Amino acid sequence: MPDATVMPHILRGVALLGVDSVMAPAPLRRSAWDRLARDLPASTLDSLSRVEPLSDVPRLAEEILAGKVRGRVVVGVTA
């Protein structure tokens, strides 16, 4: 997919926020992950996440575009 772009997301008012950790040195990334594992309670992460089946992606897309989704949605692709 060499012609992929984030422009459609930007044009729809979606903010793509995050950290580009790819260029960070491995020890720094490891330290960050260790701190998250130590300081972020699993219950907090669980409360911010949900797993939805692949068949629900059309409904999820509507919810996302309507601004009704908060946190992380994991799409399960296994049967």
mmJSON file of the N, C-alpha and C atoms, coordinates in Angstrom:
{"data_MODEL":{"atom_site":{
"group_PDB":["ATOM","ATOM","ATOM","ATOM","ATOM","ATOM","ATOM","ATOM","ATOM","ATOM","ATOM","ATOM","ATOM","ATOM","ATOM","ATOM","ATOM","ATOM","ATOM","ATOM","ATOM","ATOM","ATOM","ATOM","ATOM","ATOM","ATOM","ATOM","ATOM","ATOM","ATOM","ATOM","ATOM","ATOM","ATOM","ATOM","ATOM","ATOM","ATOM","ATOM","ATOM","ATOM","ATOM","ATOM","ATOM","ATOM","ATOM","ATOM","ATOM","ATOM","ATOM","ATOM","ATOM","ATOM","ATOM","ATOM","ATOM","ATOM","ATOM","ATOM","ATOM","ATOM","ATOM","ATOM","ATOM","ATOM","ATOM","ATOM","ATOM","ATOM","ATOM","ATOM","ATOM","ATOM","ATOM","ATOM","ATOM","ATOM","ATOM","ATOM","ATOM","ATOM","ATOM","ATOM","ATOM","ATOM","ATOM","ATOM","ATOM","ATOM","ATOM","ATOM","ATOM","ATOM","ATOM","ATOM","ATOM","ATOM","ATOM","ATOM","ATOM","ATOM","ATOM","ATOM","ATOM","ATOM","ATOM","ATOM","ATOM","ATOM","ATOM","ATOM","ATOM","ATOM","ATOM","ATOM","ATOM","ATOM","ATOM","ATOM","ATOM","ATOM","ATOM","ATOM","ATOM","ATOM","ATOM","ATOM","ATOM","ATOM","ATOM","ATOM","ATOM","ATOM","ATOM","ATOM","ATOM","ATOM","ATOM","ATOM","ATOM","ATOM","ATOM","ATOM","ATOM","ATOM","ATOM","ATOM","ATOM","ATOM","ATOM","ATOM","ATOM","ATOM","ATOM","ATOM","ATOM","ATOM","ATOM","ATOM","ATOM","ATOM","ATOM","ATOM","ATOM","ATOM","ATOM","ATOM","ATOM","ATOM","ATOM","ATOM","ATOM","ATOM","ATOM","ATOM","ATOM","ATOM","ATOM","ATOM","ATOM","ATOM","ATOM","ATOM","ATOM","ATOM","ATOM","ATOM","ATOM","ATOM","ATOM","ATOM","ATOM","ATOM","ATOM","ATOM","ATOM","ATOM","ATOM","ATOM","ATOM","ATOM","ATOM","ATOM","ATOM","ATOM","ATOM","ATOM","ATOM","ATOM","ATOM","ATOM","ATOM","ATOM","ATOM","ATOM","ATOM","ATOM","ATOM","ATOM","ATOM","ATOM","ATOM","ATOM","ATOM","ATOM","ATOM","ATOM","ATOM","ATOM","ATOM","ATOM","ATOM","ATOM","ATOM","ATOM","ATOM"],
"id":[1,2,3,4,5,6,7,8,9,10,11,12,13,14,15,16,17,18,19,20,21,22,23,24,25,26,27,28,29,30,31,32,33,34,35,36,37,38,39,40,41,42,43,44,45,46,47,48,49,50,51,52,53,54,55,56,57,58,59,60,61,62,63,64,65,66,67,68,69,70,71,72,73,74,75,76,77,78,79,80,81,82,83,84,85,86,87,88,89,90,91,92,93,94,95,96,97,98,99,100,101,102,103,104,105,106,107,108,109,110,111,112,113,114,115,116,117,118,119,120,121,122,123,124,125,126,127,128,129,130,131,132,133,134,135,136,137,138,139,140,141,142,143,144,145,146,147,148,149,150,151,152,153,154,155,156,157,158,159,160,161,162,163,164,165,166,167,168,169,170,171,172,173,174,175,176,177,178,179,180,181,182,183,184,185,186,187,188,189,190,191,192,193,194,195,196,197,198,199,200,201,202,203,204,205,206,207,208,209,210,211,212,213,214,215,216,217,218,219,220,221,222,223,224,225,226,227,228,229,230,231,232,233,234,235,236,237],
"type_symbol":["N","C","C","N","C","C","N","C","C","N","C","C","N","C","C","N","C","C","N","C","C","N","C","C","N","C","C","N","C","C","N","C","C","N","C","C","N","C","C","N","C","C","N","C","C","N","C","C","N","C","C","N","C","C","N","C","C","N","C","C","N","C","C","N","C","C","N","C","C","N","C","C","N","C","C","N","C","C","N","C","C","N","C","C","N","C","C","N","C","C","N","C","C","N","C","C","N","C","C","N","C","C","N","C","C","N","C","C","N","C","C","N","C","C","N","C","C","N","C","C","N","C","C","N","C","C","N","C","C","N","C","C","N","C","C","N","C","C","N","C","C","N","C","C","N","C","C","N","C","C","N","C","C","N","C","C","N","C","C","N","C","C","N","C","C","N","C","C","N","C","C","N","C","C","N","C","C","N","C","C","N","C","C","N","C","C","N","C","C","N","C","C","N","C","C","N","C","C","N","C","C","N","C","C","N","C","C","N","C","C","N","C","C","N","C","C","N","C","C","N","C","C","N","C","C","N","C","C","N","C","C","N","C","C","N","C","C"],
"label_atom_id":["N","CA","C","N","CA","C","N","CA","C","N","CA","C","N","CA","C","N","CA","C","N","CA","C","N","CA","C","N","CA","C","N","CA","C","N","CA","C","N","CA","C","N","CA","C","N","CA","C","N","CA","C","N","CA","C","N","CA","C","N","CA","C","N","CA","C","N","CA","C","N","CA","C","N","CA","C","N","CA","C","N","CA","C","N","CA","C","N","CA","C","N","CA","C","N","CA","C","N","CA","C","N","CA","C","N","CA","C","N","CA","C","N","CA","C","N","CA","C","N","CA","C","N","CA","C","N","CA","C","N","CA","C","N","CA","C","N","CA","C","N","CA","C","N","CA","C","N","CA","C","N","CA","C","N","CA","C","N","CA","C","N","CA","C","N","CA","C","N","CA","C","N","CA","C","N","CA","C","N","CA","C","N","CA","C","N","CA","C","N","CA","C","N","CA","C","N","CA","C","N","CA","C","N","CA","C","N","CA","C","N","CA","C","N","CA","C","N","CA","C","N","CA","C","N","CA","C","N","CA","C","N","CA","C","N","CA","C","N","CA","C","N","CA","C","N","CA","C","N","CA","C","N","CA","C","N","CA","C","N","CA","C","N","CA","C","N","CA","C","N","CA","C","N","CA","C"],
"label_alt_id":[null,null,null,null,null,null,null,null,null,null,null,null,null,null,null,null,null,null,null,null,null,null,null,null,null,null,null,null,null,null,null,null,null,null,null,null,null,null,null,null,null,null,null,null,null,null,null,null,null,null,null,null,null,null,null,null,null,null,null,null,null,null,null,null,null,null,null,null,null,null,null,null,null,null,null,null,null,null,null,null,null,null,null,null,null,null,null,null,null,null,null,null,null,null,null,null,null,null,null,null,null,null,null,null,null,null,null,null,null,null,null,null,null,null,null,null,null,null,null,null,null,null,null,null,null,null,null,null,null,null,null,null,null,null,null,null,null,null,null,null,null,null,null,null,null,null,null,null,null,null,null,null,null,null,null,null,null,null,null,null,null,null,null,null,null,null,null,null,null,null,null,null,null,null,null,null,null,null,null,null,null,null,null,null,null,null,null,null,null,null,null,null,null,null,null,null,null,null,null,null,null,null,null,null,null,null,null,null,null,null,null,null,null,null,null,null,null,null,null,null,null,null,null,null,null,null,null,null,null,null,null,null,null,null,null,null,null],
"label_comp_id":["MET","MET","MET","PRO","PRO","PRO","ASP","ASP","ASP","ALA","ALA","ALA","THR","THR","THR","VAL","VAL","VAL","MET","MET","MET","PRO","PRO","PRO","HIS","HIS","HIS","ILE","ILE","ILE","LEU","LEU","LEU","ARG","ARG","ARG","GLY","GLY","GLY","VAL","VAL","VAL","ALA","ALA","ALA","LEU","LEU","LEU","LEU","LEU","LEU","GLY","GLY","GLY","VAL","VAL","VAL","ASP","ASP","ASP","SER","SER","SER","VAL","VAL","VAL","MET","MET","MET","ALA","ALA","ALA","PRO","PRO","PRO","ALA","ALA","ALA","PRO","PRO","PRO","LEU","LEU","LEU","ARG","ARG","ARG","ARG","ARG","ARG","SER","SER","SER","ALA","ALA","ALA","TRP","TRP","TRP","ASP","ASP","ASP","ARG","ARG","ARG","LEU","LEU","LEU","ALA","ALA","ALA","ARG","ARG","ARG","ASP","ASP","ASP","LEU","LEU","LEU","PRO","PRO","PRO","ALA","ALA","ALA","SER","SER","SER","THR","THR","THR","LEU","LEU","LEU","ASP","ASP","ASP","SER","SER","SER","LEU","LEU","LEU","SER","SER","SER","ARG","ARG","ARG","VAL","VAL","VAL","GLU","GLU","GLU","PRO","PRO","PRO","LEU","LEU","LEU","SER","SER","SER","ASP","ASP","ASP","VAL","VAL","VAL","PRO","PRO","PRO","ARG","ARG","ARG","LEU","LEU","LEU","ALA","ALA","ALA","GLU","GLU","GLU","GLU","GLU","GLU","ILE","ILE","ILE","LEU","LEU","LEU","ALA","ALA","ALA","GLY","GLY","GLY","LYS","LYS","LYS","VAL","VAL","VAL","ARG","ARG","ARG","GLY","GLY","GLY","ARG","ARG","ARG","VAL","VAL","VAL","VAL","VAL","VAL","VAL","VAL","VAL","GLY","GLY","GLY","VAL","VAL","VAL","THR","THR","THR","ALA","ALA","ALA"],
"label_asym_id":["A","A","A","A","A","A","A","A","A","A","A","A","A","A","A","A","A","A","A","A","A","A","A","A","A","A","A","A","A","A","A","A","A","A","A","A","A","A","A","A","A","A","A","A","A","A","A","A","A","A","A","A","A","A","A","A","A","A","A","A","A","A","A","A","A","A","A","A","A","A","A","A","A","A","A","A","A","A","A","A","A","A","A","A","A","A","A","A","A","A","A","A","A","A","A","A","A","A","A","A","A","A","A","A","A","A","A","A","A","A","A","A","A","A","A","A","A","A","A","A","A","A","A","A","A","A","A","A","A","A","A","A","A","A","A","A","A","A","A","A","A","A","A","A","A","A","A","A","A","A","A","A","A","A","A","A","A","A","A","A","A","A","A","A","A","A","A","A","A","A","A","A","A","A","A","A","A","A","A","A","A","A","A","A","A","A","A","A","A","A","A","A","A","A","A","A","A","A","A","A","A","A","A","A","A","A","A","A","A","A","A","A","A","A","A","A","A","A","A","A","A","A","A","A","A","A","A","A","A","A","A","A","A","A","A","A","A"],
"label_entity_id":["1","1","1","1","1","1","1","1","1","1","1","1","1","1","1","1","1","1","1","1","1","1","1","1","1","1","1","1","1","1","1","1","1","1","1","1","1","1","1","1","1","1","1","1","1","1","1","1","1","1","1","1","1","1","1","1","1","1","1","1","1","1","1","1","1","1","1","1","1","1","1","1","1","1","1","1","1","1","1","1","1","1","1","1","1","1","1","1","1","1","1","1","1","1","1","1","1","1","1","1","1","1","1","1","1","1","1","1","1","1","1","1","1","1","1","1","1","1","1","1","1","1","1","1","1","1","1","1","1","1","1","1","1","1","1","1","1","1","1","1","1","1","1","1","1","1","1","1","1","1","1","1","1","1","1","1","1","1","1","1","1","1","1","1","1","1","1","1","1","1","1","1","1","1","1","1","1","1","1","1","1","1","1","1","1","1","1","1","1","1","1","1","1","1","1","1","1","1","1","1","1","1","1","1","1","1","1","1","1","1","1","1","1","1","1","1","1","1","1","1","1","1","1","1","1","1","1","1","1","1","1","1","1","1","1","1","1"],
"label_seq_id":[1,1,1,2,2,2,3,3,3,4,4,4,5,5,5,6,6,6,7,7,7,8,8,8,9,9,9,10,10,10,11,11,11,12,12,12,13,13,13,14,14,14,15,15,15,16,16,16,17,17,17,18,18,18,19,19,19,20,20,20,21,21,21,22,22,22,23,23,23,24,24,24,25,25,25,26,26,26,27,27,27,28,28,28,29,29,29,30,30,30,31,31,31,32,32,32,33,33,33,34,34,34,35,35,35,36,36,36,37,37,37,38,38,38,39,39,39,40,40,40,41,41,41,42,42,42,43,43,43,44,44,44,45,45,45,46,46,46,47,47,47,48,48,48,49,49,49,50,50,50,51,51,51,52,52,52,53,53,53,54,54,54,55,55,55,56,56,56,57,57,57,58,58,58,59,59,59,60,60,60,61,61,61,62,62,62,63,63,63,64,64,64,65,65,65,66,66,66,67,67,67,68,68,68,69,69,69,70,70,70,71,71,71,72,72,72,73,73,73,74,74,74,75,75,75,76,76,76,77,77,77,78,78,78,79,79,79],
"pdbx_PDB_ins_code":[null,null,null,null,null,null,null,null,null,null,null,null,null,null,null,null,null,null,null,null,null,null,null,null,null,null,null,null,null,null,null,null,null,null,null,null,null,null,null,null,null,null,null,null,null,null,null,null,null,null,null,null,null,null,null,null,null,null,null,null,null,null,null,null,null,null,null,null,null,null,null,null,null,null,null,null,null,null,null,null,null,null,null,null,null,null,null,null,null,null,null,null,null,null,null,null,null,null,null,null,null,null,null,null,null,null,null,null,null,null,null,null,null,null,null,null,null,null,null,null,null,null,null,null,null,null,null,null,null,null,null,null,null,null,null,null,null,null,null,null,null,null,null,null,null,null,null,null,null,null,null,null,null,null,null,null,null,null,null,null,null,null,null,null,null,null,null,null,null,null,null,null,null,null,null,null,null,null,null,null,null,null,null,null,null,null,null,null,null,null,null,null,null,null,null,null,null,null,null,null,null,null,null,null,null,null,null,null,null,null,null,null,null,null,null,null,null,null,null,null,null,null,null,null,null,null,null,null,null,null,null,null,null,null,null,null,null],
"Cartn_x":[0.837,0.0,0.884,1.689,2.641,1.99,0.752,0.09,-0.767,-0.613,-1.415,-1.071,-2.072,-1.869,-2.807,-2.453,-3.325,-4.286,-4.163,-4.975,-6.479,-7.044,-8.492,-8.897,-8.033,-8.342,-8.295,-7.314,-7.187,-8.367,-8.749,-9.852,-11.18,-11.302,-12.542,-12.494,-11.494,-11.413,-10.931,-10.297,-9.781,-8.361,-8.095,-6.747,-5.965,-4.868,-3.998,-2.899,-3.067,-2.144,-1.347,-0.115,0.69,2.15,2.953,4.387,5.081,6.009,6.782,7.976,7.757,8.809,9.784,9.522,10.374,11.807,11.963,13.299,13.991,13.272,13.891,14.814,15.916,16.83,16.121,16.491,15.865,15.882,16.975,16.95,15.892,15.702,14.692,13.288,13.043,11.729,11.491,12.5,12.369,12.061,12.714,12.48,11.039,10.552,9.174,8.17,8.375,7.464,7.537,8.725,8.867,8.101,8.184,7.469,5.964,5.489,4.052,3.593,4.373,4.013,3.992,4.867,4.956,3.908,3.684,2.873,1.42,1.102,-0.264,-0.986,-1.949,-2.669,-3.402,-3.344,-4.014,-5.504,-6.101,-7.535,-7.833,-6.907,-7.104,-7.065,-6.093,-5.991,-7.222,-7.668,-8.86,-10.089,-10.184,-11.354,-11.342,-10.173,-10.055,-10.115,-10.257,-10.182,-11.421,-11.721,-12.766,-12.426,-12.891,-12.657,-13.978,-13.961,-15.154,-14.846,-15.847,-15.607,-15.466,-14.774,-14.567,-15.898,-16.913,-18.225,-18.862,-18.391,-18.948,-18.229,-17.242,-16.467,-17.34,-18.328,-19.165,-19.871,-20.413,-21.065,-20.044,-18.881,-17.828,-17.376,-17.275,-16.873,-17.851,-19.139,-20.145,-19.984,-19.741,-19.544,-18.3,-17.23,-15.986,-16.198,-16.824,-17.057,-18.007,-18.889,-19.823,-19.205,-17.945,-17.272,-17.759,-18.311,-18.871,-17.916,-16.733,-15.783,-14.676,-14.452,-13.361,-12.505,-11.216,-10.335,-9.879,-9.603,-9.027,-10.03,-10.194,-11.026,-10.116,-10.108,-9.327,-10.288,-9.967,-10.814,-10.28,-11.125,-10.754,-10.975,-9.962,-10.075,-10.085,-10.083,-10.141,-11.577,-11.857,-13.23,-13.51],
"Cartn_y":[-1.179,0.0,1.245,1.439,2.541,3.915,3.99,5.288,5.641,4.935,5.201,6.573,7.225,8.541,8.72,9.601,9.911,11.042,11.609,12.758,12.532,11.374,11.209,11.366,10.929,11.071,12.537,13.246,14.658,15.441,15.142,15.859,15.608,14.493,14.19,14.687,15.449,16.014,15.033,13.947,12.971,13.361,13.457,13.775,12.476,12.346,11.185,11.551,11.119,11.483,10.263,10.474,9.356,9.747,8.769,8.977,8.11,8.69,7.938,7.332,6.131,5.505,4.706,4.585,3.768,4.287,5.59,6.164,6.289,6.02,6.088,4.885,5.071,3.952,2.85,1.605,0.452,0.56,0.995,1.095,2.092,3.181,4.158,3.569,2.874,2.227,1.187,0.382,-0.651,-0.013,1.075,1.777,2.302,2.838,3.348,2.22,1.092,-0.052,-0.6,-0.647,-1.119,-0.213,1.085,2.021,1.87,1.718,1.495,0.232,-0.825,-2.084,-1.922,-1.101,-0.895,0.088,1.196,2.298,2.317,1.611,1.634,0.365,0.486,-0.71,-1.369,-2.69,-3.427,-3.106,-2.866,-2.557,-1.244,-0.287,0.971,0.727,-0.034,-0.346,-1.124,-2.08,-2.852,-1.956,-0.946,-0.062,0.849,1.013,1.865,1.084,-0.238,-1.095,-1.964,-2.334,-3.325,-4.103,-5.336,-6.188,-6.37,-6.146,-6.277,-7.234,-7.988,-8.9,-8.155,-8.779,-8.185,-7.844,-8.643,-8.403,-7.088,-6.506,-5.245,-4.008,-4.183,-3.041,-1.968,-2.321,-1.254,-0.415,-1.057,-0.317,0.526,-0.059,0.672,1.897,1.752,2.885,4.04,3.722,4.78,5.438,4.628,5.18,6.066,5.612,6.39,7.727,7.7,8.937,9.877,9.318,10.144,10.624,10.245,10.679,9.971,8.779,8.058,7.027,6.882,5.883,6.561,6.058,6.559,5.366,5.575,4.497,3.677,2.408,1.531,0.453,0.245,-0.854,-1.833,-3.06,-4.117,-4.942,-5.114,-5.91,-7.33,-8.255,-9.666,-10.27,-10.875,-11.424,-12.944,-13.561,-15.012,-15.475,-16.656,-17.194,-17.783],
"Cartn_z":[0.0,0.0,0.0,-1.014,-1.027,-1.124,-1.563,-1.701,-0.494,0.616,1.808,2.374,2.918,3.504,4.687,5.591,6.719,6.381,5.197,4.826,4.997,4.627,4.838,6.3,7.219,8.639,9.061,8.587,8.932,8.369,7.148,6.523,7.226,7.92,8.639,10.083,10.432,11.772,12.831,12.427,13.376,13.745,15.026,15.483,15.666,14.978,15.12,16.106,17.342,18.398,18.833,19.16,19.622,19.713,19.932,20.07,19.036,18.317,17.349,18.084,18.605,19.395,18.556,17.269,16.408,16.399,16.42,16.329,17.691,18.778,20.105,20.293,20.979,21.225,22.022,21.758,22.416,23.946,24.576,26.047,26.558,25.839,26.233,26.087,24.989,24.791,25.878,26.17,27.2,28.548,28.859,30.117,30.184,29.086,29.052,29.259,28.586,28.746,30.164,30.747,32.129,33.09,32.846,33.729,33.581,32.343,32.152,32.873,32.753,33.408,34.924,35.445,36.889,37.404,36.687,37.207,36.739,35.66,35.135,35.569,36.466,36.908,35.738,35.688,34.61,34.579,35.738,35.777,35.048,35.101,34.376,32.88,32.425,31.003,30.546,31.358,31.014,30.893,31.738,31.691,30.468,29.84,28.657,27.35,27.452,26.271,26.157,24.913,24.689,23.424,23.362,22.203,21.48,20.181,19.351,18.201,17.747,16.619,15.301,14.376,13.055,12.386,12.636,12.018,12.463,13.577,14.076,13.554,12.694,12.206,11.538,10.706,10.125,11.198,12.233,13.311,14.072,14.344,15.047,14.263,12.94,12.107,12.268,12.296,12.488,13.856,14.881,16.226,16.289,15.656,15.655,14.957,13.791,13.046,13.778,14.598,15.37,16.686,16.939,18.162,19.413,19.272,20.414,21.008,20.442,20.925,21.725,22.917,23.766,24.151,24.266,24.668,23.458,23.732,22.714,22.338,21.053,20.555,19.837,20.288,19.668,18.832,17.553,16.685,16.675,17.163,17.188,15.815,15.249,13.896,13.899,15.062,15.118,15.278,14.785,14.86,16.215],
"occupancy":[1.0,1.0,1.0,1.0,1.0,1.0,1.0,1.0,1.0,1.0,1.0,1.0,1.0,1.0,1.0,1.0,1.0,1.0,1.0,1.0,1.0,1.0,1.0,1.0,1.0,1.0,1.0,1.0,1.0,1.0,1.0,1.0,1.0,1.0,1.0,1.0,1.0,1.0,1.0,1.0,1.0,1.0,1.0,1.0,1.0,1.0,1.0,1.0,1.0,1.0,1.0,1.0,1.0,1.0,1.0,1.0,1.0,1.0,1.0,1.0,1.0,1.0,1.0,1.0,1.0,1.0,1.0,1.0,1.0,1.0,1.0,1.0,1.0,1.0,1.0,1.0,1.0,1.0,1.0,1.0,1.0,1.0,1.0,1.0,1.0,1.0,1.0,1.0,1.0,1.0,1.0,1.0,1.0,1.0,1.0,1.0,1.0,1.0,1.0,1.0,1.0,1.0,1.0,1.0,1.0,1.0,1.0,1.0,1.0,1.0,1.0,1.0,1.0,1.0,1.0,1.0,1.0,1.0,1.0,1.0,1.0,1.0,1.0,1.0,1.0,1.0,1.0,1.0,1.0,1.0,1.0,1.0,1.0,1.0,1.0,1.0,1.0,1.0,1.0,1.0,1.0,1.0,1.0,1.0,1.0,1.0,1.0,1.0,1.0,1.0,1.0,1.0,1.0,1.0,1.0,1.0,1.0,1.0,1.0,1.0,1.0,1.0,1.0,1.0,1.0,1.0,1.0,1.0,1.0,1.0,1.0,1.0,1.0,1.0,1.0,1.0,1.0,1.0,1.0,1.0,1.0,1.0,1.0,1.0,1.0,1.0,1.0,1.0,1.0,1.0,1.0,1.0,1.0,1.0,1.0,1.0,1.0,1.0,1.0,1.0,1.0,1.0,1.0,1.0,1.0,1.0,1.0,1.0,1.0,1.0,1.0,1.0,1.0,1.0,1.0,1.0,1.0,1.0,1.0,1.0,1.0,1.0,1.0,1.0,1.0,1.0,1.0,1.0,1.0,1.0,1.0,1.0,1.0,1.0,1.0,1.0,1.0],
"B_iso_or_equiv":[0.0,0.0,0.0,0.0,0.0,0.0,0.0,0.0,0.0,0.0,0.0,0.0,0.0,0.0,0.0,0.0,0.0,0.0,0.0,0.0,0.0,0.0,0.0,0.0,0.0,0.0,0.0,0.0,0.0,0.0,0.0,0.0,0.0,0.0,0.0,0.0,0.0,0.0,0.0,0.0,0.0,0.0,0.0,0.0,0.0,0.0,0.0,0.0,0.0,0.0,0.0,0.0,0.0,0.0,0.0,0.0,0.0,0.0,0.0,0.0,0.0,0.0,0.0,0.0,0.0,0.0,0.0,0.0,0.0,0.0,0.0,0.0,0.0,0.0,0.0,0.0,0.0,0.0,0.0,0.0,0.0,0.0,0.0,0.0,0.0,0.0,0.0,0.0,0.0,0.0,0.0,0.0,0.0,0.0,0.0,0.0,0.0,0.0,0.0,0.0,0.0,0.0,0.0,0.0,0.0,0.0,0.0,0.0,0.0,0.0,0.0,0.0,0.0,0.0,0.0,0.0,0.0,0.0,0.0,0.0,0.0,0.0,0.0,0.0,0.0,0.0,0.0,0.0,0.0,0.0,0.0,0.0,0.0,0.0,0.0,0.0,0.0,0.0,0.0,0.0,0.0,0.0,0.0,0.0,0.0,0.0,0.0,0.0,0.0,0.0,0.0,0.0,0.0,0.0,0.0,0.0,0.0,0.0,0.0,0.0,0.0,0.0,0.0,0.0,0.0,0.0,0.0,0.0,0.0,0.0,0.0,0.0,0.0,0.0,0.0,0.0,0.0,0.0,0.0,0.0,0.0,0.0,0.0,0.0,0.0,0.0,0.0,0.0,0.0,0.0,0.0,0.0,0.0,0.0,0.0,0.0,0.0,0.0,0.0,0.0,0.0,0.0,0.0,0.0,0.0,0.0,0.0,0.0,0.0,0.0,0.0,0.0,0.0,0.0,0.0,0.0,0.0,0.0,0.0,0.0,0.0,0.0,0.0,0.0,0.0,0.0,0.0,0.0,0.0,0.0,0.0,0.0,0.0,0.0,0.0,0.0,0.0],
"pdbx_formal_charge":[null,null,null,null,null,null,null,null,null,null,null,null,null,null,null,null,null,null,null,null,null,null,null,null,null,null,null,null,null,null,null,null,null,null,null,null,null,null,null,null,null,null,null,null,null,null,null,null,null,null,null,null,null,null,null,null,null,null,null,null,null,null,null,null,null,null,null,null,null,null,null,null,null,null,null,null,null,null,null,null,null,null,null,null,null,null,null,null,null,null,null,null,null,null,null,null,null,null,null,null,null,null,null,null,null,null,null,null,null,null,null,null,null,null,null,null,null,null,null,null,null,null,null,null,null,null,null,null,null,null,null,null,null,null,null,null,null,null,null,null,null,null,null,null,null,null,null,null,null,null,null,null,null,null,null,null,null,null,null,null,null,null,null,null,null,null,null,null,null,null,null,null,null,null,null,null,null,null,null,null,null,null,null,null,null,null,null,null,null,null,null,null,null,null,null,null,null,null,null,null,null,null,null,null,null,null,null,null,null,null,null,null,null,null,null,null,null,null,null,null,null,null,null,null,null,null,null,null,null,null,null,null,null,null,null,null,null],
"auth_seq_id":[1,1,1,2,2,2,3,3,3,4,4,4,5,5,5,6,6,6,7,7,7,8,8,8,9,9,9,10,10,10,11,11,11,12,12,12,13,13,13,14,14,14,15,15,15,16,16,16,17,17,17,18,18,18,19,19,19,20,20,20,21,21,21,22,22,22,23,23,23,24,24,24,25,25,25,26,26,26,27,27,27,28,28,28,29,29,29,30,30,30,31,31,31,32,32,32,33,33,33,34,34,34,35,35,35,36,36,36,37,37,37,38,38,38,39,39,39,40,40,40,41,41,41,42,42,42,43,43,43,44,44,44,45,45,45,46,46,46,47,47,47,48,48,48,49,49,49,50,50,50,51,51,51,52,52,52,53,53,53,54,54,54,55,55,55,56,56,56,57,57,57,58,58,58,59,59,59,60,60,60,61,61,61,62,62,62,63,63,63,64,64,64,65,65,65,66,66,66,67,67,67,68,68,68,69,69,69,70,70,70,71,71,71,72,72,72,73,73,73,74,74,74,75,75,75,76,76,76,77,77,77,78,78,78,79,79,79],
"auth_comp_id":["MET","MET","MET","PRO","PRO","PRO","ASP","ASP","ASP","ALA","ALA","ALA","THR","THR","THR","VAL","VAL","VAL","MET","MET","MET","PRO","PRO","PRO","HIS","HIS","HIS","ILE","ILE","ILE","LEU","LEU","LEU","ARG","ARG","ARG","GLY","GLY","GLY","VAL","VAL","VAL","ALA","ALA","ALA","LEU","LEU","LEU","LEU","LEU","LEU","GLY","GLY","GLY","VAL","VAL","VAL","ASP","ASP","ASP","SER","SER","SER","VAL","VAL","VAL","MET","MET","MET","ALA","ALA","ALA","PRO","PRO","PRO","ALA","ALA","ALA","PRO","PRO","PRO","LEU","LEU","LEU","ARG","ARG","ARG","ARG","ARG","ARG","SER","SER","SER","ALA","ALA","ALA","TRP","TRP","TRP","ASP","ASP","ASP","ARG","ARG","ARG","LEU","LEU","LEU","ALA","ALA","ALA","ARG","ARG","ARG","ASP","ASP","ASP","LEU","LEU","LEU","PRO","PRO","PRO","ALA","ALA","ALA","SER","SER","SER","THR","THR","THR","LEU","LEU","LEU","ASP","ASP","ASP","SER","SER","SER","LEU","LEU","LEU","SER","SER","SER","ARG","ARG","ARG","VAL","VAL","VAL","GLU","GLU","GLU","PRO","PRO","PRO","LEU","LEU","LEU","SER","SER","SER","ASP","ASP","ASP","VAL","VAL","VAL","PRO","PRO","PRO","ARG","ARG","ARG","LEU","LEU","LEU","ALA","ALA","ALA","GLU","GLU","GLU","GLU","GLU","GLU","ILE","ILE","ILE","LEU","LEU","LEU","ALA","ALA","ALA","GLY","GLY","GLY","LYS","LYS","LYS","VAL","VAL","VAL","ARG","ARG","ARG","GLY","GLY","GLY","ARG","ARG","ARG","VAL","VAL","VAL","VAL","VAL","VAL","VAL","VAL","VAL","GLY","GLY","GLY","VAL","VAL","VAL","THR","THR","THR","ALA","ALA","ALA"],
"auth_asym_id":["A","A","A","A","A","A","A","A","A","A","A","A","A","A","A","A","A","A","A","A","A","A","A","A","A","A","A","A","A","A","A","A","A","A","A","A","A","A","A","A","A","A","A","A","A","A","A","A","A","A","A","A","A","A","A","A","A","A","A","A","A","A","A","A","A","A","A","A","A","A","A","A","A","A","A","A","A","A","A","A","A","A","A","A","A","A","A","A","A","A","A","A","A","A","A","A","A","A","A","A","A","A","A","A","A","A","A","A","A","A","A","A","A","A","A","A","A","A","A","A","A","A","A","A","A","A","A","A","A","A","A","A","A","A","A","A","A","A","A","A","A","A","A","A","A","A","A","A","A","A","A","A","A","A","A","A","A","A","A","A","A","A","A","A","A","A","A","A","A","A","A","A","A","A","A","A","A","A","A","A","A","A","A","A","A","A","A","A","A","A","A","A","A","A","A","A","A","A","A","A","A","A","A","A","A","A","A","A","A","A","A","A","A","A","A","A","A","A","A","A","A","A","A","A","A","A","A","A","A","A","A","A","A","A","A","A","A"],
"auth_atom_id":["N","CA","C","N","CA","C","N","CA","C","N","CA","C","N","CA","C","N","CA","C","N","CA","C","N","CA","C","N","CA","C","N","CA","C","N","CA","C","N","CA","C","N","CA","C","N","CA","C","N","CA","C","N","CA","C","N","CA","C","N","CA","C","N","CA","C","N","CA","C","N","CA","C","N","CA","C","N","CA","C","N","CA","C","N","CA","C","N","CA","C","N","CA","C","N","CA","C","N","CA","C","N","CA","C","N","CA","C","N","CA","C","N","CA","C","N","CA","C","N","CA","C","N","CA","C","N","CA","C","N","CA","C","N","CA","C","N","CA","C","N","CA","C","N","CA","C","N","CA","C","N","CA","C","N","CA","C","N","CA","C","N","CA","C","N","CA","C","N","CA","C","N","CA","C","N","CA","C","N","CA","C","N","CA","C","N","CA","C","N","CA","C","N","CA","C","N","CA","C","N","CA","C","N","CA","C","N","CA","C","N","CA","C","N","CA","C","N","CA","C","N","CA","C","N","CA","C","N","CA","C","N","CA","C","N","CA","C","N","CA","C","N","CA","C","N","CA","C","N","CA","C","N","CA","C","N","CA","C","N","CA","C","N","CA","C","N","CA","C","N","CA","C","N","CA","C"],
"pdbx_PDB_model_num":[1,1,1,1,1,1,1,1,1,1,1,1,1,1,1,1,1,1,1,1,1,1,1,1,1,1,1,1,1,1,1,1,1,1,1,1,1,1,1,1,1,1,1,1,1,1,1,1,1,1,1,1,1,1,1,1,1,1,1,1,1,1,1,1,1,1,1,1,1,1,1,1,1,1,1,1,1,1,1,1,1,1,1,1,1,1,1,1,1,1,1,1,1,1,1,1,1,1,1,1,1,1,1,1,1,1,1,1,1,1,1,1,1,1,1,1,1,1,1,1,1,1,1,1,1,1,1,1,1,1,1,1,1,1,1,1,1,1,1,1,1,1,1,1,1,1,1,1,1,1,1,1,1,1,1,1,1,1,1,1,1,1,1,1,1,1,1,1,1,1,1,1,1,1,1,1,1,1,1,1,1,1,1,1,1,1,1,1,1,1,1,1,1,1,1,1,1,1,1,1,1,1,1,1,1,1,1,1,1,1,1,1,1,1,1,1,1,1,1,1,1,1,1,1,1,1,1,1,1,1,1,1,1,1,1,1,1]
}}}
